[in-house]
């Protein structure tokens, strides 16, 4: 098996004066359980009723869902960090009536995180929106995959002024649940195709010693492997990764519709002592948005 190494990409790092993060790339795909496949969004054939007192149990809840008021629309990213295909179930619920508008099954390939808008969900459920009796909508998400490797992100986009923000509000539970995975992944990082909202990735090593980390990069739509970035960081060092530079390092030119990539971070040391952050520069509004947070499914 051959490993193709590109010339080192030297980027200035924050937090350690006189140091620079060393970044290189390789193209050996880590083991995975299946082949990339297009994600699927489909209406569930049978929808169980949701009762108000039981709706939250066992689900990750995204609320409020925005569906056009003030030109604001919700988008949902269903991330699968497992080694095989995962299926999510998402049920749309109205308020104050508690009406169940239907359930979608979302099939997602390993390492993929397809994005769907609320209008995509309306189409899949064959509805035009909630009834006149409901003022709000919420989305209840579950998955047959237990553990920390499946998650969902809820974002808002304003179609009139271009405002973009992360609406993910998570419920954290005690009892030994491991949330560290949330700082080891960045899903739906903008590629250079979204030129008006360029992404910058910051990866911080809060270890007291030098450390080497790896970021496996995948196409968000299909989970297809693009390559591995190796980050050599000094103690308390931060690597700043401009996505245009990342694409050049990986020799990757986004094709039509390839607006997002996923980055899954790991450490060569026994303990992971890093933190990954994605910042989006909204050039239309001249503002920065932290888009890192996502919520675990079935924590």
C-alpha positions as CSV (number, residue, x, y, z in Angstrom):
1,X,0.0,0.0,0.0
2,X,1.4,3.3,-1.1
3,X,1.3,6.6,0.9
4,X,1.5,9.8,-1.1
5,X,2.9,12.6,0.9
6,X,2.5,16.2,-0.3
7,X,5.0,18.9,0.6
8,X,4.5,20.2,4.1
9,X,2.0,23.0,4.4
10,X,3.4,25.4,7.0
11,X,0.7,27.5,8.7
12,X,1.2,30.1,11.5
13,X,-0.1,28.8,14.8
14,X,-1.7,30.6,17.7
15,X,-0.7,30.2,21.3
16,X,3.0,29.3,21.0
17,X,5.3,32.2,20.0
18,X,7.9,31.1,17.5
19,X,6.3,27.8,16.6
20,X,4.3,26.8,13.5
21,X,2.0,23.9,13.1
22,X,3.3,21.3,10.7
23,X,0.7,19.9,8.4
24,X,1.0,17.1,5.8
25,X,-1.3,14.8,4.0
26,X,-1.6,11.1,3.2
27,X,-4.1,9.1,1.2
28,X,-4.4,5.7,2.8
29,X,-8.1,5.2,3.7
30,X,-8.7,4.0,7.3
31,X,-10.8,0.8,7.6
32,X,-14.5,1.2,7.1
33,X,-17.5,-1.1,7.1
34,X,-19.1,-0.2,3.8
35,X,-18.8,1.6,0.5
36,X,-20.0,5.2,0.1
37,X,-23.6,5.5,-0.9
38,X,-25.9,8.4,-1.5
39,X,-28.0,9.3,1.5
40,X,-31.7,8.8,1.4
41,X,-34.5,10.7,2.9
42,X,-37.9,8.9,2.8
43,X,-41.2,8.9,4.6
44,X,-41.5,6.1,7.1
45,X,-44.1,3.5,5.9
46,X,-45.8,3.5,9.3
47,X,-45.8,6.4,11.8
48,X,-46.4,5.8,15.5
49,X,-48.4,8.3,17.4
50,X,-46.4,10.7,19.6
51,X,-47.9,11.5,23.0
52,X,-47.0,14.7,24.7
53,X,-45.7,13.0,27.9
54,X,-43.5,10.5,26.0
55,X,-42.2,12.5,23.1
56,X,-38.9,13.5,24.6
57,X,-37.9,10.1,25.9
58,X,-35.3,8.5,23.8
59,X,-35.1,11.3,21.3
60,X,-32.8,14.2,20.6
61,X,-35.1,17.2,20.2
62,X,-34.5,20.1,17.8
63,X,-36.7,23.1,18.6
64,X,-37.9,25.5,17.4
65,X,-37.9,24.5,13.7
66,X,-38.0,27.5,11.4
67,X,-40.0,27.3,8.3
68,X,-40.2,30.7,6.7
69,X,-41.2,33.4,9.2
70,X,-39.0,36.4,8.6
71,X,-37.3,34.4,5.8
72,X,-35.7,32.0,8.3
73,X,-35.4,28.3,7.5
74,X,-34.0,25.4,9.4
75,X,-31.4,23.0,8.0
76,X,-30.5,19.7,9.6
77,X,-27.2,17.8,9.2
78,X,-27.3,14.1,10.2
79,X,-23.8,12.9,11.0
80,X,-22.7,9.3,11.0
81,X,-19.2,8.7,12.5
82,X,-19.6,4.9,12.7
83,X,-17.9,2.4,10.4
84,X,-21.1,1.4,8.7
85,X,-24.4,2.8,7.3
86,X,-26.7,4.3,10.0
87,X,-30.4,5.1,9.8
88,X,-31.9,8.1,11.6
89,X,-35.6,8.6,12.3
90,X,-36.9,12.1,12.4
91,X,-40.5,12.9,13.5
92,X,-42.0,16.3,13.0
93,X,-44.3,17.5,15.8
94,X,-46.5,20.6,16.1
95,X,-47.2,22.9,19.0
96,X,-49.4,23.5,20.8
97,X,-51.5,20.6,19.4
98,X,-48.8,17.9,19.7
99,X,-49.8,16.8,16.2
100,X,-47.5,14.1,14.6
101,X,-46.9,15.2,11.0
102,X,-45.0,12.1,10.1
103,X,-41.6,10.4,10.4
104,X,-38.7,10.3,7.9
105,X,-36.1,7.6,7.7
106,X,-32.7,9.1,6.8
107,X,-30.1,6.5,5.6
108,X,-26.6,7.9,6.0
109,X,-23.3,6.3,4.8
110,X,-20.3,5.9,7.1
111,X,-18.5,9.2,7.7
112,X,-21.2,11.2,5.8
113,X,-23.5,14.0,7.1
114,X,-26.1,15.0,4.5
115,X,-28.0,18.2,4.9
116,X,-31.7,18.6,4.6
117,X,-33.8,21.7,4.8
118,X,-37.2,21.9,6.5
119,X,-38.7,22.3,3.0
120,X,-37.1,18.9,2.0
121,X,-38.7,17.4,5.1
122,X,-42.1,18.9,4.1
123,X,-41.7,17.4,0.7
124,X,-40.8,13.9,2.1
125,X,-43.8,14.0,4.4
126,X,-46.1,15.2,1.5
127,X,-47.2,18.3,3.4
128,X,-47.0,22.0,2.7
129,X,-46.4,22.9,6.4
130,X,-48.2,22.7,9.7
131,X,-51.9,23.2,10.2
132,X,-53.3,26.6,11.2
133,X,-53.7,25.3,14.7
134,X,-49.9,25.0,15.3
135,X,-47.6,27.9,15.8
136,X,-44.3,26.0,16.2
137,X,-42.6,22.9,15.0
138,X,-40.0,20.6,16.6
139,X,-38.1,17.6,15.3
140,X,-37.5,14.5,17.4
141,X,-34.5,12.5,16.2
142,X,-33.5,8.9,17.0
143,X,-31.2,6.3,15.6
144,X,-30.8,2.5,15.9
145,X,-27.1,3.2,16.6
146,X,-26.4,3.7,20.2
147,X,-23.3,5.4,21.5
148,X,-21.4,8.6,20.7
149,X,-20.8,8.3,17.0
150,X,-24.1,9.6,15.6
151,X,-25.2,13.2,15.9
152,X,-27.3,16.0,14.4
153,X,-26.7,19.7,13.9
154,X,-29.5,22.3,13.5
155,X,-28.7,25.5,11.7
156,X,-30.7,28.5,10.5
157,X,-30.3,30.4,7.2
158,X,-32.1,33.7,6.4
159,X,-32.8,33.7,2.7
160,X,-33.2,37.5,2.6
161,X,-30.2,38.9,4.4
162,X,-27.8,35.9,4.4
163,X,-27.6,35.5,8.1
164,X,-26.4,32.1,9.2
165,X,-26.1,30.6,12.7
166,X,-26.0,27.3,14.7
167,X,-29.2,26.6,16.6
168,X,-28.0,23.3,18.1
169,X,-29.1,23.2,21.8
170,X,-28.2,19.9,23.4
171,X,-29.4,18.0,26.5
172,X,-26.5,16.7,28.5
173,X,-27.1,13.7,30.7
174,X,-25.0,12.2,33.6
175,X,-24.3,8.6,34.1
176,X,-21.0,8.0,32.3
177,X,-22.0,9.4,28.9
178,X,-18.9,10.3,26.9
179,X,-19.3,13.6,25.1
180,X,-15.7,14.0,24.2
181,X,-16.4,12.8,20.7
182,X,-18.1,16.2,20.0
183,X,-14.7,17.9,20.1
184,X,-13.2,15.4,17.8
185,X,-15.4,15.9,14.8
186,X,-16.4,18.8,12.5
187,X,-19.2,18.1,10.2
188,X,-20.3,20.0,7.1
189,X,-17.2,22.2,6.9
190,X,-17.7,24.5,3.9
191,X,-15.6,23.8,0.8
192,X,-14.4,26.6,-1.5
193,X,-17.7,26.2,-3.5
194,X,-19.4,28.3,-0.8
195,X,-17.3,31.3,-1.5
196,X,-19.5,33.8,0.4
197,X,-19.2,31.7,3.6
198,X,-15.6,30.4,3.8
199,X,-14.8,28.0,6.7
200,X,-11.7,28.2,8.9
201,X,-10.8,25.2,11.1
202,X,-8.9,25.8,14.4
203,X,-7.5,22.8,16.1
204,X,-6.0,23.3,19.6
205,X,-3.6,21.0,21.4
206,X,-4.2,21.6,25.2
207,X,-1.6,18.9,26.1
208,X,1.5,20.1,28.0
209,X,3.8,18.3,25.5
210,X,4.2,18.3,21.7
211,X,1.6,16.0,20.1
212,X,0.6,14.7,16.7
213,X,-3.0,14.5,15.6
214,X,-4.7,13.2,12.4
215,X,-7.8,14.5,10.6
216,X,-9.5,12.0,8.3
217,X,-11.4,14.1,5.7
218,X,-14.5,12.8,3.9
219,X,-17.1,14.2,1.5
220,X,-20.1,15.0,3.6
221,X,-22.6,13.9,1.0
222,X,-21.4,10.4,0.5
223,X,-18.7,9.7,3.1
224,X,-16.1,9.2,0.3
225,X,-12.5,9.4,1.7
226,X,-10.4,12.4,0.6
227,X,-7.2,12.0,2.6
228,X,-5.6,12.4,6.1
229,X,-4.1,15.6,7.4
230,X,-1.3,15.1,10.0
231,X,-1.0,18.0,12.4
232,X,2.2,18.3,14.4
233,X,1.6,20.7,17.3
234,X,3.6,22.1,20.1
235,X,2.2,22.2,23.7
236,X,-0.8,24.6,23.8
237,X,-0.5,25.2,20.1
238,X,-3.3,26.0,17.7
239,X,-3.3,25.1,14.0
240,X,-5.3,27.4,11.7
241,X,-6.6,25.6,8.6
242,X,-7.9,27.6,5.8
243,X,-10.1,25.3,3.7
244,X,-8.7,26.5,0.4
245,X,-5.3,25.5,1.7
246,X,-6.7,22.1,2.9
247,X,-8.1,21.4,-0.5
248,X,-4.8,22.1,-2.1
249,X,-2.9,19.9,0.4
250,X,-5.4,17.0,-0.3
251,X,-5.3,17.7,-4.1
252,X,-9.0,18.0,-3.9
253,X,-11.2,20.1,-6.2
254,X,-14.8,20.1,-5.1
255,X,-17.2,18.8,-7.8
256,X,-20.7,20.1,-8.5
257,X,-22.8,20.0,-5.3
258,X,-19.8,19.1,-3.0
259,X,-20.4,22.0,-0.6
260,X,-19.3,20.2,2.6
261,X,-16.6,17.9,4.0
262,X,-16.4,16.2,7.4
263,X,-13.2,16.0,9.5
264,X,-12.7,13.3,12.2
265,X,-9.8,13.9,14.5
266,X,-7.7,11.4,16.4
267,X,-4.4,11.4,18.3
268,X,-1.2,9.4,18.0
269,X,-0.9,9.6,21.7
270,X,-3.0,7.4,24.0
271,X,-5.1,10.3,25.3
272,X,-6.9,12.8,23.0
273,X,-6.1,16.3,24.2
274,X,-7.4,18.4,21.4
275,X,-10.3,20.6,20.5
276,X,-11.7,21.3,17.0
277,X,-13.6,24.4,16.1
278,X,-15.2,25.6,12.8
279,X,-15.7,29.3,12.2
280,X,-17.6,30.6,9.2
281,X,-16.9,34.1,7.8
282,X,-20.2,35.5,6.6
283,X,-18.8,37.9,4.1
284,X,-22.1,39.4,3.3
285,X,-22.6,40.6,6.9
286,X,-18.9,40.9,7.7
287,X,-19.3,38.6,10.7
288,X,-18.0,35.3,12.1
289,X,-20.2,32.4,13.3
290,X,-19.0,29.4,15.3
291,X,-20.7,26.4,13.7
292,X,-18.9,23.6,15.7
293,X,-21.7,22.4,18.1
294,X,-23.7,19.3,17.3
295,X,-25.9,17.1,19.5
296,X,-25.4,13.4,20.1
297,X,-28.3,11.0,19.2
298,X,-29.3,8.6,22.0
299,X,-26.5,9.7,24.4
